[in-house]
């Protein structure tokens, strides 16, 4: 049950693909299809005839022949490819699920963005006193602390009760936190609201990309997950813009916080009517619900392909049994750390999340206002808009590049760019002259100096390269783990991210004072250089691979070479299938629509 070009032990050659995709080469297309069309139609028609033999009969027969056995040994998966070959376009159902899930990303970004504007506008509205530097630091860090705490268990809860209920819980946390902050007249109320909102941020930042990764077709999974990252940067941009507009409004900070009620309420209402992911349904043995979601995802696939996909997910996405929840979590953690492929996945996921934080992007956000003031900019909101705008624009570029170029290439482009930017900034800080008196930075050479302008330019350059690579790829983390340990694996990697955020928030100003700005950014440059080596030697190419195939790549090592070959093979298969469907073999003739 396969198209002659759909599953060969040797990947299709580039000449075949280009000839199929070139609409002007009709003679070549005719020659190619005269040789293969009859067999392709007969093969698939036979598959249709076998549907009455049971939901999995075609799948079972397809994997029992010698050639399929060899493909299986090589790490190739018939059912996975069939699902993508029969899906010519992206279904509206997947788009809706992705956009609604990505509201969690928007809230993540909005919360990060509004606090800087709110803190400058609060004045004496809390406990009838001006906030000290320590008070502001606690309010800023409260959300990171809440996110760290909730991310430690969010993935496990998502495995137990489902992805959809977990997102609904995060909405409730957001609602409680927002209401507490809007109504706050005491400092502790504001801090408590920030902490509770942090619980929602931690859950949403983990479960939303996990949800998207599990419902997305493999060839566009990266791009759809980037939509969540795009919403994060978009949320920051909207928060900074609203903050700038409400700066001089009485109690404008309350309005700024209260605006967050709109997206949270919308996500809660939408998700009540939307399903969970097929992989979660399979894990809970709800085969019929999984089949319904797959049918809406692969809208043009014949029934036997959907059944094959269900069978594949059933075989590869079991759950770990346990006497109780604690016993189950222990067994999941044990399998995560004792099975080599799972441990490598954890090393990669935690490594990327740590790189995202410890290479200094959040510290850049904290210090950008002071740096821009050294060259004549005194509007902190405008400063924030420049950096966040750059971040947003290059996240859009990452959206188009992540599946086409691949995860690994954009990281190997982005991280070196970050390294160069930090080196230039470190050198420039040395010559611009900054000293500290308490928490205040005193600039010795203020105004439009060449070094100050150089710093501004390379801060923007850094933000661009960050958004292109490391700002986006780590949130593809769910694709690294098998279903059995995906919850606990993503929990640990997300917790690494939030732990890094908390450490940077708590230590950055101390670092500036004790090792100077030049030394601080030189340290970030050194961490970035080590990160580049980690990515080069440890991060495989995962674009186009099914979630279940990643374990095959990591089975005997980090699988850099093997992953690139398999990803290339998958892309060629998708290109051939798309070209054939477009140019010569009508879809109705292939699947009997």
Residue pairs with C-beta under 8 A, 6 or more apart in sequence:
1 43
1 44
1 46
1 47
1 50
1 58
1 59
1 61
1 62
1 78
1 304
2 43
2 62
2 68
2 78
2 82
3 36
3 40
3 43
3 44
3 85
3 577
3 580
4 36
4 39
4 40
4 43
5 12
5 16
5 36
5 573
5 576
5 577
5 580
6 81
6 82
6 85
6 573
6 576
6 577
7 67
7 68
7 71
7 76
7 78
7 81
7 573
9 67
9 70
9 71
9 74
11 565
11 568
11 569
11 572
11 573
12 572
12 573
12 576
14 572
16 32
16 576
17 572
17 575
17 576
17 579
19 25
19 28
19 29
19 32
20 29
20 32
20 575
20 576
20 579
20 580
20 583
20 584
21 575
21 579
22 28
23 583
29 583
29 584
30 584
32 584
33 580
33 584
33 585
37 584
37 585
40 585
40 590
41 585
41 589
41 590
44 590
44 591
44 592
45 592
47 58
47 302
47 304
48 302
48 304
48 591
48 592
50 57
50 58
50 61
50 304
51 57
51 58
51 302
51 303
51 304
51 307
55 304
55 307
55 310
55 311
56 307
56 308
56 310
56 311
57 304
58 304
58 307
58 308
59 78
59 79
59 304
59 307
59 308
59 311
59 312
60 311
62 68
62 78
62 79
62 308
63 69
63 72
63 78
68 78
71 77
71 78
75 549
75 552
75 553
75 562
75 566
76 566
76 569
77 312
77 546
77 548
77 549
78 308
79 305
79 308
79 309
79 311
79 312
80 218
80 309
80 312
80 546
80 548
80 549
81 570
81 573
82 301
82 305
82 308
82 309
83 217
83 218
83 294
83 298
83 301
83 305
83 308
83 309
84 217
84 218
84 219
84 573
84 574
84 577
85 573
85 574
85 577
86 298
86 300
86 301
86 302
86 305
86 591
87 217
87 297
87 298
87 299
87 300
87 301
88 300
88 578
88 581
88 587
90 217
90 220
91 296
91 297
91 298
91 299
93 296
93 297
93 299
94 215
94 216
94 217
94 224
94 296
94 297
96 274
97 211
97 212
97 215
97 274
98 212
98 215
98 216
98 224
98 227
98 228
99 227
100 267
100 270
100 271
100 274
101 167
101 208
101 211
101 212
101 228
102 208
102 212
102 227
102 228
102 230
102 231
103 231
103 263
103 264
103 266
103 267
104 167
104 170
104 204
104 205
104 207
104 208
104 228
104 231
104 267
105 204
105 205
105 208
105 209
105 227
105 228
105 229
105 230
105 231
105 232
105 235
106 231
106 232
106 234
106 235
106 238
106 263
107 174
107 200
107 201
107 204
107 235
107 260
107 263
107 264
108 201
108 204
108 205
108 231
108 232
108 235
109 231
109 232
109 233
109 234
109 235
109 236
109 237
109 238
109 239
110 235
110 236
110 238
110 239
110 260
110 263
111 143
111 197
111 201
111 235
111 239
111 260
112 232
112 235
112 236
112 239
112 365
113 235
113 236
113 237
113 238
113 239
113 240
113 243
113 384
113 388
114 239
114 242
114 243
114 256
114 257
114 260
115 139
115 140
115 143
115 194
116 240
116 243
116 365
116 380
116 384
117 239
117 240
117 242
117 243
117 244
117 246
117 247
117 253
117 256
117 381
117 384
118 243
118 253
118 256
118 257
119 131
119 136
119 139
119 140
120 247
120 380
121 243
121 246
121 247
121 252
121 253
121 256
122 131
122 190
122 253
123 130
124 130
125 185
125 251
125 253
126 184
126 185
126 186
126 187
126 189
126 190
127 185
127 186
127 187
131 139
131 187
133 439
135 187
137 505
137 506
138 191
139 190
139 191
139 194
140 505
141 502
141 505
141 506
142 191
142 194
142 195
142 198
143 194
143 195
143 197
143 198
143 201
144 198
144 498
144 501
144 502
144 505
145 195
145 198
145 502
146 194
146 195
146 196
146 197
146 198
146 199
146 200
146 201
146 202
147 198
147 199
147 201
147 202
147 205
147 498
147 501
148 198
148 202
148 495
148 498
148 499
148 501
148 502
149 198
149 199
149 202
150 173
150 198
150 199
150 200
150 201
150 202
150 203
151 202
151 203
151 205
151 206
151 491
151 494
151 495
151 497
151 498
152 491
152 492
152 495
153 491
154 166
154 202
154 203
154 206
154 207
154 491
154 494
155 206
155 207
155 210
155 486
155 487
155 488
155 489
155 490
155 491
155 492
155 494
156 329
156 332
156 487
156 488
156 491
157 166
157 169
157 203
157 487
158 166
158 206
158 207
158 210
158 487
159 280
159 283
159 319
159 332
159 486
159 487
159 488
160 325
160 328
160 487
162 276
162 280
162 284
163 207
163 210
163 211
163 214
163 276
163 277
163 280
164 211
164 271
164 274
164 275
164 276
166 203
166 207
167 203
167 204
167 207
167 208
167 211
167 267
167 271
168 268
168 271
168 272
169 203
170 199
170 200
170 201
170 203
170 204
170 207
171 200
171 264
171 265
171 267
171 268
171 271
172 200
172 268
173 196
173 197
173 199
173 200
173 203
174 197
174 200
174 201
174 204
174 260
174 264
175 261
175 264
175 265
175 268
176 193
176 196
177 193
177 194
177 195
177 196
177 197
177 198
177 199
177 200
178 193
178 197
178 257
178 258
178 260
178 261
178 264
179 193
179 261
180 189
180 190
180 192
180 193
180 196
181 189
181 190
181 193
181 194
181 197
181 254
181 257
182 254
182 257
182 258
183 189
184 190
184 193
202 494
202 498
205 475
205 494
205 497
206 490
206 491
206 494
208 228
209 225
209 228
209 475
209 476
209 477
209 478
210 478
210 486
210 490
211 277
212 221
212 224
212 225
212 227
212 228
213 221
213 225
213 476
213 478
213 479
213 547
214 277
214 278
214 279
214 280
214 478
214 547
215 277
215 278
215 293
215 297
216 224
216 225
217 297
217 298
218 544
218 545
218 546
218 547
218 570
219 403
219 544
219 570
219 571
219 574
220 403
221 403
221 476
221 479
222 402
222 403
222 407
222 476
222 542
222 543
223 399
223 400
223 402
223 403
225 475
225 476
226 395
226 398
226 399
226 402
226 472
227 399
228 475
229 395
229 398
229 471
229 472
229 475
230 392
230 395
230 396
230 399
232 395
233 388
233 391
233 392
233 395
233 467
233 471
234 392
236 388
236 391
236 392
237 385
237 388
237 389
237 391
237 392
239 256
240 381
240 384
240 385
240 388
241 385
242 256
242 259
243 256
243 381
243 384
244 379
244 381
244 382
244 385
246 252
246 253
246 255
246 256
247 381
249 255
275 281
275 289
275 292
275 293
276 289
276 293
277 293
278 289
278 290
278 291
278 293
278 294
278 297
278 310
278 313
279 290
279 313
279 317
279 483
279 547
281 287
281 289
281 290
281 293
282 290
282 310
282 313
282 314
282 317
282 483
283 317
283 318
283 319
283 483
284 319
287 310
287 314
290 310
290 313
291 306
291 307
291 310
294 306
294 309
294 310
295 301
295 306
298 305
298 306
298 309
300 587
300 591
300 593
301 309
301 591
302 591
302 592
312 548
313 548
316 482
316 483
316 548
317 482
317 483
317 484
317 548
318 483
318 484
319 483
319 484
320 328
320 331
320 332
320 335
320 484
320 485
321 328
321 331
322 328
322 329
322 330
322 331
329 488
332 484
332 485
332 487
332 488
333 488
335 342
335 484
335 485
336 342
336 343
336 346
336 481
336 485
336 488
336 489
336 492
337 343
337 346
340 554
340 555
341 482
341 551
341 554
341 555
342 481
342 482
342 485
342 489
342 551
344 538
344 554
344 557
344 558
345 480
345 481
345 489
345 550
345 551
345 554
346 480
346 481
346 489
346 492
346 493
347 538
348 480
348 538
348 539
348 540
348 558
349 474
349 477
349 480
349 481
349 489
349 490
349 492
349 493
349 496
350 492
350 493
350 496
351 534
351 538
352 470
352 473
352 474
352 477
352 493
352 535
352 539
353 474
353 477
353 493
353 494
353 496
353 497
353 500
354 496
354 497
354 500
355 415
355 470
355 474
355 527
355 531
355 534
355 535
356 470
356 471
356 474
356 497
356 500
357 497
357 499
357 500
357 501
357 503
357 504
358 500
358 503
358 504
358 524
358 527
359 415
359 418
359 422
359 466
359 470
359 524
359 527
359 528
359 531
360 422
360 504
360 521
360 524
360 527
360 528
361 462
361 463
361 466
361 471
362 501
362 504
362 505
362 508
363 504
363 508
363 520
363 524
364 387
364 459
364 462
364 463
365 384
365 387
366 505
366 508
366 509
367 508
367 512
367 517
368 383
368 384
368 387
368 459
369 380
369 383
369 384
370 441
370 443
371 452
371 455
371 456
371 459
372 380
372 383
372 386
372 456
373 443
373 446
374 432
374 434
374 443
374 445
374 446
374 447
374 449
374 452
374 455
375 447
375 448
375 449
375 452
375 453
375 455
375 456
376 447
376 448
377 383
386 460
387 459
387 460
387 463
390 460
390 463
390 464
390 467
391 463
391 464
391 466
391 467
391 471
392 467
393 464
393 467
394 463
394 464
394 465
394 466
394 467
394 468
395 467
395 468
395 471
395 472
397 467
397 468
398 410
398 467
398 468
398 469
398 471
398 472
401 410
401 468
402 410
402 472
402 473
402 476
402 543
403 543
403 544
406 541
406 543
406 567
407 473
407 476
407 539
407 541
407 542
407 543
408 535
408 539
408 540
408 541
408 560
408 564
409 541
410 468
410 469
410 472
410 473
411 469
411 470
411 473
411 535
411 539
412 469
412 532
412 535
412 536
413 465
413 468
413 469
414 465
414 466
414 468
414 469
414 470
414 471
415 465
415 469
415 470
415 528
415 531
415 532
415 535
416 465
416 532
417 461
417 462
417 464
417 465
417 468
418 462
418 465
418 466
418 469
418 470
418 528
419 525
419 528
419 529
419 532
420 458
420 461
421 458
421 459
421 461
421 462
421 465
422 462
422 521
422 522
422 524
422 525
422 528
423 522
423 525
424 454
424 458
425 455
425 458
425 459
425 462
425 521
426 518
426 519
426 521
426 522
426 525
427 518
428 451
428 452
428 454
428 455
428 458
429 455
429 516
429 517
429 518
429 521
430 518
431 451
432 443
432 444
432 445
432 449
432 451
432 452
432 455
433 443
433 444
433 445
434 441
434 442
434 443
434 444
434 516
434 517
435 441
435 442
435 444
436 442
436 512
436 513
439 509
441 512
445 451
445 452
470 531
474 493
474 497
476 542
477 489
477 490
477 493
477 494
478 486
478 490
478 547
479 542
479 545
479 547
479 550
480 489
480 542
480 550
480 554
481 489
481 490
482 547
482 548
482 550
482 551
483 547
508 520
511 519
511 520
511 523
512 520
515 523
537 558
537 560
538 558
539 558
539 560
540 553
540 554
540 558
540 559
540 560
540 562
540 563
540 564
541 560
541 563
541 564
541 567
542 550
542 553
542 563
542 567
543 567
543 571
544 567
544 570
544 571
544 574
545 553
545 563
545 566
545 567
545 570
549 566
553 559
553 562
553 563
553 566
581 587
581 590
587 593
